[in-house]
Amino acid sequence: MKIKKNHEEIYYYNVSDISAINSFSNTLSSFLEENTDINTNIIILCIGTDRATGDCLGPIVGYKLKKMLLNNVIILGTLSKPVHAKNIEETVDYIKTTYAKPFIIAIDACLGKMDHIGYISIGKGSINPGAGVNKTLPPVGDMYITGIVNFSGFMDMLILQNTRLNTVMSMADFIAYGIRRTINSLRRSVG
């Protein structure tokens, strides 16, 4: 499902729809083909903490991607070394000083409407990590992948801490598999 919001196209995928992985991979592939070349460092920045179930989507995706040993992709943010509110600025500085003109894919959990729980979104541009729990952090990313892990409303931090792990794991599997599939496909078309 494609939605236009503030002149931006945002694509949504329901992880329980078995055919959605093809569309997700195709969209991700299009974004990468339009914005990178063979020399571009692709950095997947998986944001979140392992201390709140709802906020561990990013680190779990990073953990899974590290296990997949993707070539030509830098993965930052895992369960053992999460990128979160306390170290994100330092991590962004590290990226800027280490890599020349990298393309950053920011992955993070978010809260949304009740009927959107379990949806993944992809869009161009940066995200504001922590915005859902009223934290002011620098925007990050050239594109983003977010997972709606629970509903927003009253006491969002408590809601994040009480998110079902099954929901987060299903979304992490979907994102990690979709990224692996896309990277492998692009590698074959270049090689």
Beta strands, then each sheet from edge to edge (+ up, - down):
strand 1: 2-5
strand 2: 8-14
strand 3: 42-46
strand 4: 73-76
strand 5: 103-112
strand 6: 119-124
strand 7: 143-151
sheet 1: 1+ 2- 6+ 7- 5- 3- 4-
end
